[in-house]
Amino acid sequence: MFWRRRMADNFAFLLPVMMGTFSFVFFALARVKPIMPSAVAWGVGFGAGAAAFSIELLPMSPKWAAITTDLMFFISFNGYGEGLLIRFQNPRLIGPRAAFTALCLLINVYVVFGMESLNAELLLVDLALSVTLLVPVVFVLTKPRNVVDRALVIIAALVVVDTVVRVVVFDIIFKTSDALAAYSTSEYAYFEQISASALGLCFALAALGSILMDLFTRYRHAAELDPLTGLLNRRGFEEAVARIPDDGRTGVVMSCDIDHFKQINDRFGHAVGDRVISGLAKKIAEAVGPTAISARFGGEEFVAFLPSLDLKQAAIRAQNVCDGFGGRDWNELGIDARVTVSIGVAVMTSGDRNIHDAIARSDRALYIAKTTGRNQVALYCEDPILTSLTSAA
């Protein structure tokens, strides 16, 4: 039994250190802006778990040690459940979960101070902790969509199973000593530390992996967005188009450019110019609809891909952009002149190698719109004999 006692002593120190380290990492990740609530929940869960496993190292009476440890475990398991619910965007059930925890803690006070029974305390607390984590697991069971999230839910379920099995084996089948002071030297505590070390490590790594995946997705998304307009940038546009299946990559490309934009910047300043650019971005997004892929390619140039539309349908939407933007009153920005946009429209054909072939044609149409008067829509029309450009106005 000596080797087992030494191993238990090692776990008694290593387990809270491990859980405390993960808690620190989660709280550090929670400082990333915008704040990630799931990281806060995981930090609370593992921090409280570290505190729970540290209580027996402190010079406390068995009763107060039991009450304090159980409180930390309830906070810990509620933190785990909160992390799961936030991760998968489920209702957080704060009221019912808090009421259940408060009720169990009140009963536990009676069991510890009134009954002074270790077996009754372990039975009550372990079953209550199992329910505390089981409810969130059930709510998120069908939500995982990737390997990391599946692992997170599976390990959470294993924590529930481990808690139930331990209470059945050591509280029902092979009862330990009923004295509260016997907990730290019991077989129950030994196996609890072993299972908590293994499952706790896996649980923490899975939770950490899910947060890092979110961070990666967030930064990738930010790298594909134009910060001024909220539309995609060139990279984001190309990535979005590439995600469309080849058999569904049909439609129309629209190239837009603000007329005489340099004069706006020179006369009214770049801040006003940015407001004008944002105004066109908003008008494009409104006109092309949610199924279109819209992007700011740079400066005052915008490109939109309108899937599954023909040239005539796209021309109507382009004209709506032209009319709506050209008819806007900019007096609140101090602009006393009309601000207009020129647009070129071209169909994406089956012979195109990629979207850039269609963009090249829409740019040619845009050039004609610019050189023949501006404030108009030009369509790139192609047949075996003739290539022509016409106005949609």
C-alpha positions in Angstrom: 0.0 0.0 0.0 3.0 2.3 0.4 3.5 2.8 -3.3 -0.2 3.7 -3.6 0.0 6.2 -0.8 3.0 7.8 -2.4 1.2 7.9 -5.8 -1.8 9.5 -4.1 0.4 12.1 -2.5 1.9 12.9 -5.9 -1.6 13.3 -7.4 -2.6 15.4 -4.5 0.0 18.0 -5.6 0.1 17.5 -9.4 -3.7 17.5 -10.0 -4.4 21.0 -8.7 -1.3 22.4 -10.3 -2.4 21.0 -13.7 -6.0 22.2 -13.4 -4.8 25.6 -12.1 -2.5 25.9 -15.0 -5.3 25.3 -17.5 -7.5 27.7 -15.6 -4.8 30.4 -16.0 -4.5 29.7 -19.8 -8.3 29.9 -20.2 -8.5 33.2 -18.4 -5.6 34.5 -20.5 -7.5 33.5 -23.7 -10.6 35.2 -22.3 -8.7 38.6 -22.5 -8.6 38.3 -26.3 -11.0 40.9 -27.7 -13.8 40.5 -28.2 -14.1 38.5 -25.0 -14.9 34.8 -25.4 -17.4 33.8 -22.7 -16.7 30.1 -23.1 -13.0 30.7 -22.1 -14.2 32.4 -18.9 -16.5 29.5 -18.1 -13.7 26.9 -18.6 -11.4 29.1 -16.5 -13.9 29.1 -13.7 -14.5 25.3 -14.0 -10.8 24.3 -13.9 -9.9 26.9 -11.4 -12.6 25.7 -9.0 -11.5 22.1 -9.7 -8.0 23.0 -8.7 -9.2 24.6 -5.5 -11.4 21.6 -4.7 -8.4 19.2 -4.9 -6.3 21.6 -2.9 -8.6 21.7 0.1 -7.4 18.5 1.7 -3.8 20.0 1.8 -5.0 22.7 4.1 -5.3 22.5 7.9 -9.1 22.4 8.1 -11.6 20.4 10.2 -13.1 17.4 8.2 -16.6 19.0 8.2 -15.5 22.4 6.9 -13.1 20.7 4.4 -16.0 18.6 3.1 -18.3 21.6 2.7 -15.7 23.8 1.1 -14.6 21.0 -1.3 -18.1 20.2 -2.3 -18.8 23.9 -3.0 -15.7 24.1 -5.2 -16.8 21.0 -7.1 -20.3 22.4 -7.7 -18.7 25.6 -9.1 -16.4 23.5 -11.2 -19.0 21.3 -12.8 -21.3 24.3 -13.3 -18.4 26.0 -15.1 -17.9 22.9 -17.3 -21.6 22.9 -18.1 -21.6 26.6 -18.8 -18.7 26.2 -21.2 -20.5 23.5 -23.1 -23.7 25.5 -23.4 -21.9 28.7 -24.5 -19.8 26.7 -27.0 -22.8 25.3 -28.8 -25.0 28.4 -28.4 -27.6 26.7 -26.2 -29.8 28.4 -23.6 -27.7 28.7 -20.5 -30.4 27.6 -18.0 -28.8 29.8 -15.4 -31.9 30.0 -13.1 -32.7 26.2 -13.0 -29.0 25.2 -12.6 -28.4 27.7 -9.8 -31.6 26.6 -8.0 -30.6 23.0 -8.2 -27.1 23.7 -7.0 -28.3 25.8 -4.1 -30.8 23.0 -3.0 -28.0 20.4 -3.2 -25.7 22.5 -1.1 -28.3 23.1 1.6 -29.0 19.3 1.8 -25.2 18.7 1.9 -24.9 21.0 4.9 -27.4 18.8 6.8 -25.6 15.6 5.7 -22.2 16.8 6.8 -23.1 18.7 10.0 -26.2 16.7 11.0 -25.5 13.1 9.8 -21.7 13.4 9.7 -21.7 10.6 7.1 -19.0 10.4 4.4 -20.9 7.8 2.4 -24.1 9.9 2.4 -22.1 13.0 1.5 -20.3 11.3 -1.4 -23.5 9.8 -2.7 -25.4 13.1 -2.7 -22.6 15.2 -4.1 -21.5 12.8 -6.8 -25.1 12.2 -8.1 -25.8 15.9 -8.0 -22.6 16.7 -9.9 -23.4 14.1 -12.5 -26.8 15.7 -13.1 -25.2 19.2 -13.1 -23.0 18.2 -16.1 -25.3 15.6 -17.7 -28.0 18.2 -18.4 -25.7 20.4 -20.6 -24.3 17.3 -22.3 -27.8 16.2 -23.3 -28.6 19.7 -24.6 -25.5 19.8 -26.8 -25.3 16.1 -27.8 -26.3 16.6 -31.4 -24.5 20.0 -31.9 -20.8 19.1 -32.6 -19.8 19.5 -36.3 -16.1 18.8 -36.1 -13.7 16.3 -34.4 -12.6 18.7 -31.6 -16.2 19.5 -30.6 -17.2 15.8 -30.7 -14.2 14.9 -28.5 -15.3 17.7 -26.1 -18.8 16.3 -25.7 -17.6 12.7 -25.5 -15.1 13.5 -22.7 -17.8 15.5 -20.9 -20.0 12.5 -21.1 -17.2 10.3 -19.8 -16.7 12.6 -16.8 -20.4 12.0 -16.0 -20.0 8.2 -16.4 -16.9 8.2 -14.3 -18.6 10.1 -11.5 -21.6 7.8 -11.5 -19.5 4.6 -11.6 -17.3 5.8 -8.8 -20.3 6.6 -6.5 -21.8 3.2 -7.3 -18.6 1.2 -6.7 -17.4 3.0 -3.5 -20.6 4.4 -2.0 -23.0 1.5 -2.7 -21.2 -1.7 -3.5 -18.0 -1.3 -1.5 -18.7 1.3 1.1 -15.8 3.2 2.5 -15.4 4.3 6.1 -18.3 6.5 7.0 -16.1 9.0 9.0 -15.6 12.3 7.3 -11.9 12.3 8.4 -11.3 9.1 6.4 -11.9 10.7 3.0 -8.3 11.7 2.3 -6.9 8.2 2.9 -9.8 6.3 1.3 -9.8 4.2 -1.9 -12.4 6.6 -3.2 -10.1 9.6 -3.0 -7.3 7.6 -4.6 -9.3 6.5 -7.7 -10.9 9.9 -7.9 -7.5 11.6 -8.3 -6.4 9.1 -10.9 -9.6 9.4 -13.0 -9.7 13.2 -12.5 -6.1 13.5 -13.7 -6.7 11.5 -16.9 -10.1 12.8 -17.8 -9.3 16.4 -16.6 -6.3 16.5 -18.9 -8.3 15.3 -21.9 -11.2 17.6 -21.0 -9.0 20.6 -20.7 -7.2 19.9 -24.0 -10.5 19.4 -25.8 -11.9 22.7 -24.4 -8.7 24.5 -25.3 -8.8 23.0 -28.8 -12.3 24.3 -29.3 -11.3 27.8 -28.2 -8.2 27.8 -30.4 -10.4 26.7 -33.4 -12.7 29.7 -32.7 -9.8 32.1 -32.5 -8.4 30.7 -35.8 -11.8 31.1 -37.4 -12.2 34.6 -36.0 -8.8 35.8 -37.3 -9.3 34.1 -40.7 -12.6 35.8 -41.0 -11.1 39.2 -40.0 -8.3 38.7 -42.6 -11.0 38.3 -45.3 -13.0 41.4 -44.4 -12.5 45.0 -45.4 -12.5 46.9 -42.1 -13.9 50.1 -43.5 -17.0 48.7 -45.2 -17.6 45.3 -43.6 -17.6 43.7 -47.0 -15.2 41.0 -48.1 -11.7 42.1 -49.3 -10.1 40.6 -52.4 -8.8 37.6 -50.6 -12.2 37.0 -48.9 -14.0 37.3 -52.2 -11.7 34.8 -53.9 -12.1 32.4 -51.0 -15.9 32.7 -51.0 -16.2 32.1 -54.7 -13.8 29.1 -54.4 -16.2 27.6 -51.9 -19.0 27.5 -54.4 -19.3 24.1 -56.2 -18.1 24.1 -59.8 -21.6 23.2 -61.1 -23.1 26.1 -59.2 -20.6 28.7 -60.3 -22.8 30.5 -62.8 -24.0 34.1 -62.6 -22.9 37.6 -63.3 -20.0 39.8 -62.1 -20.5 43.5 -61.4 -17.6 46.0 -61.2 -18.3 49.4 -59.6 -16.1 52.5 -59.3 -17.0 55.9 -57.8 -16.7 58.7 -60.3 -14.1 61.4 -59.7 -13.4 60.0 -56.3 -9.9 61.6 -56.1 -11.6 65.0 -56.3 -13.8 64.1 -53.3 -10.7 63.2 -51.3 -8.9 66.3 -52.4 -11.7 68.7 -51.7 -13.3 67.2 -48.6 -10.7 65.0 -47.0 -10.1 61.3 -46.6 -12.5 60.9 -43.7 -15.3 62.1 -45.9 -14.1 59.9 -48.7 -14.3 56.9 -46.4 -17.9 57.8 -45.6 -18.7 57.9 -49.3 -17.0 54.5 -49.8 -19.0 53.1 -46.9 -22.2 54.5 -48.4 -21.6 52.8 -51.7 -20.8 49.5 -49.9 -24.1 49.7 -48.1 -26.0 50.4 -51.3 -24.4 47.5 -53.1 -25.2 45.1 -50.3 -28.8 46.2 -50.3 -29.2 46.0 -54.0 -27.5 42.6 -54.8 -29.1 40.7 -51.9 -27.8 38.2 -49.3 -27.0 35.5 -51.9 -24.4 37.7 -53.7 -20.7 37.8 -52.8 -19.7 41.5 -52.5 -16.2 42.8 -51.9 -14.1 46.0 -51.9 -11.1 45.3 -54.1 -9.3 48.5 -53.1 -9.7 52.2 -53.0 -13.1 53.1 -54.5 -13.4 49.8 -56.5 -16.0 47.2 -55.7 -16.8 43.8 -57.2 -19.9 41.6 -56.7 -20.7 38.1 -57.9 -24.4 37.5 -58.3 -24.9 33.7 -58.7 -27.7 32.2 -60.8 -28.7 35.5 -62.4 -28.7 36.4 -66.1 -27.5 39.6 -67.6 -30.8 41.3 -67.6 -31.6 40.5 -64.0 -28.1 41.7 -62.9 -28.5 44.9 -65.0 -31.6 45.8 -63.0 -29.8 45.4 -59.7 -26.8 47.4 -61.0 -29.1 50.2 -62.1 -30.6 50.2 -58.6 -27.1 50.8 -57.2 -26.4 53.5 -59.8 -29.7 55.3 -59.2 -29.7 55.0 -55.4 -26.1 56.1 -54.9 -26.3 58.9 -57.4 -29.5 60.2 -55.9 -28.2 60.4 -52.4 -27.9 63.8 -50.7 -24.4 64.2 -49.1 -25.0 67.6 -47.6 -24.5 66.3 -44.0 -20.9 65.5 -45.0 -20.4 69.0 -46.5 -20.4 67.6 -50.1 -22.3 70.1 -52.3 -21.9 68.2 -55.5 -23.6 65.0 -56.8 -21.6 61.8 -56.2 -22.1 59.1 -58.8 -20.9 55.6 -59.7 -20.1 53.7 -62.9 -20.8 50.0 -63.2 -19.8 47.3 -65.6 -21.6 44.0 -65.8 -20.5 40.7 -67.4 -21.8 37.1 -67.4 -19.6 34.3 -66.2 -19.4 31.7 -69.0 -18.6 28.0 -69.1 -15.4 28.8 -70.9 -14.0 30.9 -68.0 -11.0 29.4 -66.3 -12.0 31.3 -63.1 -13.9 34.2 -61.8 -11.1 36.6 -62.9 -12.0 36.0 -66.6 -15.5 37.4 -65.9 -14.0 40.2 -63.8 -11.8 41.2 -66.7 -14.9 41.5 -68.9 -16.8 43.5 -66.3 -13.8 45.8 -66.0 -13.9 46.4 -69.7 -17.6 47.3 -69.5 -16.8 49.6 -66.5 -14.2 51.3 -68.7 -16.7 52.0 -71.4 -19.2 53.3 -68.7 -16.5 55.7 -67.5 -15.3 56.9 -70.9 -18.8 57.4 -72.3 -20.2 59.7 -69.6 -20.0 58.0 -66.2 -23.0 57.5 -63.9 -24.3 54.6 -65.9 -24.3 50.8 -66.2 -22.5 49.1 -69.2 -23.2 45.5 -70.1 -20.7 43.2 -71.7 -22.6 41.3 -74.4 -20.9 38.6 -76.4 -21.8 36.3 -79.4 -19.8 34.5 -82.0 -19.8 37.5 -84.3 -19.9 40.7 -82.3 -18.8 42.0 -78.9 -20.7 45.1 -77.9 -21.3 47.2 -74.9 -24.6 48.9 -74.2 -26.0 51.1 -71.5 -28.6 49.7 -69.1 -29.9 53.2 -68.4 
